[in-house]
Amino acid sequence: MRKEYDFSKGKRGPAVESPGKTRITIMLDNDIIESFRARAEARGIGYQTAINEALRAALNDENVPLTAGKLREILRQELLHAD
């Protein structure tokens, strides 16, 4: 190793940019984070990926009317994942 390194042209931030992604800070309840972590681990994915998928699904479902069939589907999913 060198005794000195020149960081005069260094920049803060990630070494490799993630195209199409933005780093943010968000406050979430601890139980929400733990639930996403547990579900993500069971699926073999990262919890941030699971949160992103849930947000994307919520955006896609935003304009879809809630039908009795959809409500049953949601309740089944929630009961299946309830610990």
VOTOR-698894 format. One record per residue: residue in one letter; y, z, x negated of N, C-alpha, C in turn. Coordinates in steps of 0.2 Angstrom, whole numbers, padded with zeros to 4 digits, always signed. Layout:
// residues N
AYZXYZXYZX ...
END
This chain:
// residues 83
M-0006+0000-0004+0000+0000+0000+0006+0000-0004 R+0011-0003-0002+0018-0003-0005+0021+0004-0005 K+0025+0005-0009+0029+0011-0009+0035+0011-0004 E+0037+0005-0003+0043+0004+0002+0041-0003+0006 Y+0043-0002+0012+0043-0008+0017+0050-0010+0020 D+0051-0016+0021+0057-0018+0024+0057-0019+0031 F+0060-0015+0035+0059-0015+0042+0066-0017+0045 S+0070-0020+0041+0077-0022+0043+0077-0027+0049 K+0072-0031+0049+0071-0036+0054+0067-0034+0060 G+0064-0028+0060+0060-0026+0065+0063-0025+0072 K+0059-0026+0077+0061-0025+0084+0057-0020+0087 R+0060-0016+0092+0056-0011+0096+0052-0015+0101 G+0047-0012+0103+0043-0015+0109+0036-0017+0107 P+0032-0020+0111+0025-0021+0110+0025-0027+0104 A+0020-0026+0100+0019-0032+0095+0017-0038+0098 V+0013-0038+0104+0011-0044+0108+0014-0044+0115 E+0018-0048+0117+0021-0048+0123+0015-0050+0129 S+0016-0047+0135+0011-0049+0140+0015-0053+0145 P+0014-0060+0144+0017-0065+0149+0016-0063+0156 G+0021-0063+0160+0021-0062+0167+0020-0055+0169 K+0021-0050+0164+0021-0043+0166+0027-0040+0163 T+0029-0034+0167+0035-0031+0165+0033-0023+0164 R+0035-0020+0159+0034-0013+0158+0039-0009+0162 I+0037-0004+0166+0041+0000+0170+0039+0007+0170 T+0043+0012+0172+0041+0019+0173+0042+0020+0180 I+0036+0023+0183+0036+0025+0190+0033+0032+0191 M+0035+0035+0196+0032+0042+0197+0028+0041+0203 L+0021+0043+0202+0016+0043+0207+0013+0050+0208 D+0011+0052+0213+0007+0059+0214+0001+0059+0210 N-0001+0065+0207-0006+0065+0203-0013+0063+0206 D-0014+0065+0213-0020+0064+0216-0021+0056+0217 I-0015+0052+0218-0015+0045+0218-0018+0042+0212 I-0015+0044+0206-0017+0042+0200-0024+0043+0198 E-0026+0050+0200-0033+0051+0198-0038+0047+0203 S-0036+0046+0209-0040+0042+0213-0041+0035+0210 F-0036+0032+0208-0036+0025+0205-0040+0025+0199 R-0039+0030+0195-0043+0031+0189-0050+0031+0190 A-0052+0035+0195-0060+0036+0197-0062+0029+0199 R-0059+0026+0204-0061+0020+0207-0061+0014+0201 A-0056+0014+0197-0056+0009+0192-0062+0010+0187 E-0063+0016+0185-0068+0017+0180-0075+0015+0183 A-0076+0016+0190-0082+0014+0193-0083+0007+0193 R-0078+0003+0193-0078-0004+0193-0077-0007+0186 G-0076-0003+0181-0076-0005+0175-0069-0009+0173 I-0064-0007+0176-0057-0010+0175-0052-0004+0173 G-0046-0006+0171-0041-0001+0170-0038+0001+0177 Y-0035+0007+0177-0032+0010+0183-0026+0006+0184 Q-0022+0004+0179-0016+0000+0181-0018-0007+0184 T-0023-0010+0182-0026-0016+0185-0027-0015+0193 A-0031-0009+0194-0032-0007+0201-0026-0006+0205 I-0021-0003+0202-0015-0002+0206-0011-0008+0207 N-0011-0013+0202-0008-0019+0203-0012-0023+0209 E-0019-0023+0209-0022-0026+0214-0021-0023+0221 A-0020-0017+0221-0018-0014+0228-0012-0016+0230 L-0007-0016+0226+0000-0018+0228+0000-0025+0230 R-0004-0029+0226-0004-0037+0228-0007-0037+0235 A-0012-0034+0236-0016-0034+0243-0011-0032+0248 A-0007-0027+0247-0002-0024+0252+0003-0029+0253 L+0005-0033+0248+0010-0038+0249+0007-0044+0253 N+0001-0046+0252-0002-0051+0255-0003-0049+0263 D-0005-0043+0264-0006-0041+0271+0000-0039+0275 E+0006-0039+0272+0012-0037+0275+0014-0041+0281 N+0012-0047+0282+0014-0051+0288+0008-0052+0292 V+0003-0049+0291-0003-0050+0295-0003-0045+0300 P-0004-0046+0307-0004-0041+0312-0010-0037+0311 L-0010-0031+0313-0015-0026+0312-0019-0027+0319 T-0025-0029+0318-0030-0030+0324-0035-0024+0324 A-0039-0023+0329-0044-0018+0330-0049-0019+0324 G-0051-0026+0323-0056-0027+0318-0054-0025+0311 K-0047-0027+0310-0044-0025+0303-0044-0018+0302 L-0042-0014+0307-0042-0007+0307-0049-0004+0306 R-0054-0006+0309-0061-0004+0308-0063-0005+0300 E-0061-0011+0298-0062-0013+0291-0059-0008+0286 I-0053-0007+0287-0049-0002+0283-0052+0005+0283 L-0054+0007+0289-0057+0014+0290-0063+0014+0286 R-0067+0009+0287-0074+0009+0284-0073+0009+0276 Q-0068+0006+0273-0067+0006+0266-0065+0013+0264 E-0060+0016+0268-0058+0022+0266-0063+0028+0266 L-0067+0027+0271-0073+0032+0272-0078+0031+0267 L-0079+0025+0265-0084+0023+0259-0081+0026+0253 H-0075+0026+0251-0072+0028+0245-0070+0036+0245 A-0070+0039+0251-0068+0046+0251-0073+0050+0247 D-0071+0054+0243-0075+0059+0239-0076+0065+0242 
END
